[in-house]
Amino acid sequence: MGTQKILLCILELLFVFVLHSWAEENCETIPTEIHVTKEEYDDMGNLVRSCSGEVSVNKCEGICNSQVQPSVVTPTGFLKECFCCRENYLRERLVTLTHCYDPDGLRLEDEERAIMEVRVREPAECKCYKCGDECQMTPVIHVLQHPGCVPKPIPSYACIGKCTSYVQVSGSKIWQMERSCNCCQESGEREATVVLFCPKAKSEQKRFRKVSTKAPLECMCRPCSTIDESAIIPQEIAGYADEGLHSHFRKSF
């Protein structure tokens, strides 16, 4: 019986290989045009101007191989493989909006306010990825805090995305359920030491306090466990270069 299962597994793998060899994948980076609108506000929250324009960007589009086949070794009785055409990585660049209007809807003509530069992120390369698992390392602002000290935001990383989970009837024990739960988590970590200013400290020596923090080294879908996200602000970082992140963090072994 064991030998028969091994042979069936080998046949399934060969079947998958043959399907991938026959069907040609065609996931490409294709130029497209989108309409972008950006509004600018002053410190009081009042609208200063609104700019728009047609912008050329890249998109991912194409064909990826997917299949469903009978299987005697999977609990569901089917071996499913689904692949989607999406970005391998993103790049950021500046684009110019040339149609700017004041709050009354009047076209702005002066050189300083007639155009606006905005940052956009677009696919730089496209590939076929397995559907469902989209766990990526994303830049965030991590606010470091300590009682009596001034909070200090630093550039950091967080694992953000989605992972496949399921609950199903057991194939071998139909009165039981099989559960699989994966979460987007860190794989390895890096450490940083940051100095906080503490104006309320009683002694002069303690006005500057060193605190340690950690960030993911890589991200991947792993079995779920508790993750502390209380100090993470899930927002994009603007204007931080990679060197700034590496200057804070070092690998932790």
N, C-alpha and C positions, 0 to 999 in steps of 0.2 A: 504493500500500500504506500509506503514511504517513497519507493522508487517511482511509482506511478505519479505521485504528486510532483516530484522533481521534474519528471519528463513533461508534465503539463505546464509547469512554470516556464520551462525552457521554450516550449512551443508558443506560449503567450508572449514571451519576450521577443521571439523571432517574428511573430505576427506584427507586433508593434514596430519593430525595426523595418519590416517590409513595407508597412503602411507609410512610414515616414520617408522611406526611400522613393516610393512611387509618387506621392503627392508633393508637389513643389511648393514650398512656403514662399510667400511674397509680401513680407512686412517691410514697408518702405517709409522713409521720411519724405513727405510731400509738402510743397509750399501751398499755402492757402491765404485768404484775406479775411480779416475780422474787423468789425467796427468797435473801436475803443472809446469810452467816455470816462473822463476823469474830472472831478470837482475839487476845487481848492478853497479852504476855509481859513479865516483868521483865528487869532487866539480866543476870541469871544464866541466862536462857532458860527459866525456869519459867512455866507457864501461870498467869495471874492470873484471867482470866475469859473466857468465850465468850459472844458476843451474836449474836442472829439476829432476823430479822423479814421481813415481806413489804413490798417496796418497789415503788412505781409509777415506771416509767421509760419512755422513748420507744424505739421500734424503727422500722426502715425496712422497709416491705413494700409490694409492688405489682407492676405489670407494666411491663416495658421492652421495646422493640422489638429483635428480633434477626433476622438473615436470612443465608442462604447462597444465592448465585446464580452461574451460570456466568460465567466471565470469560476473555477471550483475552489479557489484558495481565498477569495475575498468574501467577507460576511454577507454582502448584498447579492452575490452571485454575478456581479458585473464588474469588469475592470474599466474605469472611466478615466479618460485623459482629455482635458480641455485646455487649449492654449489660446491666448489673446495677443493681438498686436498692440504693443504699447511702448512707452519710452524706456530706453536703456539708462539714460540719464538726461537731466535738464540743464539748460544753460540760461543765463540771465543777460539781457542786453537792453540798451536804451533805445526807445523809439520816440519820434517827434510827432506831436499832435498840432495841426496847423489851423484848426478852426476853434477859436476861443471867443467866448461871449461873456459880458458882464451880467450881474443878477437881473438886469432889465431885458436881457436878450439882445443887446446891441453888440455887434461884432467889434472886437478889439483890434485896433490897427497899429498901436505903438509897438516898437520893436521888442521891448522888454516883456510885454504881456501877451503878444499876439501868437506866441507858440509856447508849448509846454513839453518838457521831456519827462517820460515815465519809464519805469522799469517793467519789462515783461519776461516771463519764463516760458520757454518753448522746448520741445524735444530736440535734442542734438543728434540722437541716434535711436533707431527703433528696432525692437526684436520681439520674437514670439516668446511670451512668458506663460507659465502655468497659471490658469485662472484661479482667483480666490485669494491666494497668498500675496499680499502687497505690503510687506513690512519693510519700511525704509528708515534710514537715519536722516532726521530732519533738523535744520538749525532752529534753535529757540532762544529766548531770553530767560536765563535762570536768575531769580532774585535771591541773593544771599542775605540772610537776616540773623541777627543775634540781639538779645535783650540789651538795650542801652546803646546800640550801635546804629549808624545810618545804613539803611538797606542799600545794597550795591548790586545793580544788574550786570551780569557778565554774559558774553556769548557762549553758548553751550550746544549740546545735541540732545535729542530725544528720539526714542523709537516710536514711530507713529505709522499706523496702517491697519490692515485687517488680515485675519488668518482663518483658515477653514476649521470648522468644528461640526460635530454631528452627534446625534443620538439615534440608535437603531436597534431593532430586535437582534439578539445574538443568533448567529447562524448555527452554532453548535448547541446552545441552550435557549430554546425559544421562549422560555418563561423569564428570561433575564434580558436586560438592556445593555448594549455596549455604548460607551461614551468616549468621545475623543474631543478634547478642548485645547486648542492652541491659541496663544496670545503673542502679540508683537512685543518682543523683549530684547534686552541687550545680550550680546555674545562677547564677553570680555568687557573690560572697563578701563578708563583712564582717570587719573587723579589730578587735582589742582589744589594749590594753596593760595588763598586770596586774603589780602589785608583789608579789614574794615575799620573805619574811623568811629570811635566811641566817645563822643563829647561829654557824656554824663559820668564817665569813669572817675572814681575818687582820686586815684594816683595818676601822675603824668605818664608813667610807664605803661599803663593799661589802656591808654587812649587809642592805641592801635593794636587790634587783635587779629591774629591769624586764624582763619577757619579753613577747613578742608571740605572739598566737594568732589563728586564723581560724575562722569558722563560715559555713555556707551562708547565702546570701541567699534563695534559693528552691531547690526540688528538682524534678527531672524525670528521666524515663527517657532515658538517653543511651548511645552506644556505650561498651562496657566499657573501663575502664582501671584501673590499680592505685590502691587507696584505702587510706590508712594509718588503721587503726582502733585502734591499740595504746593510745591514751590516752583512749578513749571508754568510759564505763560506760553501757550501754543500759538505763537505769532512768528511771522517771518522776520528775519534779521535783515535790515537794509544797511549797506555800507560796511559790513564786517568782512574782511578778507580772511582766507583760511589760515594765514600766518597768525592772526590774532587769536584764533582758537587754539592752535598748536602751542602758542606761547603760554597759555594757561595750563594745558593738560599734558600729562605724560602717561605712558602705559603702566597699568598695574598688573603685576604677575602673581 
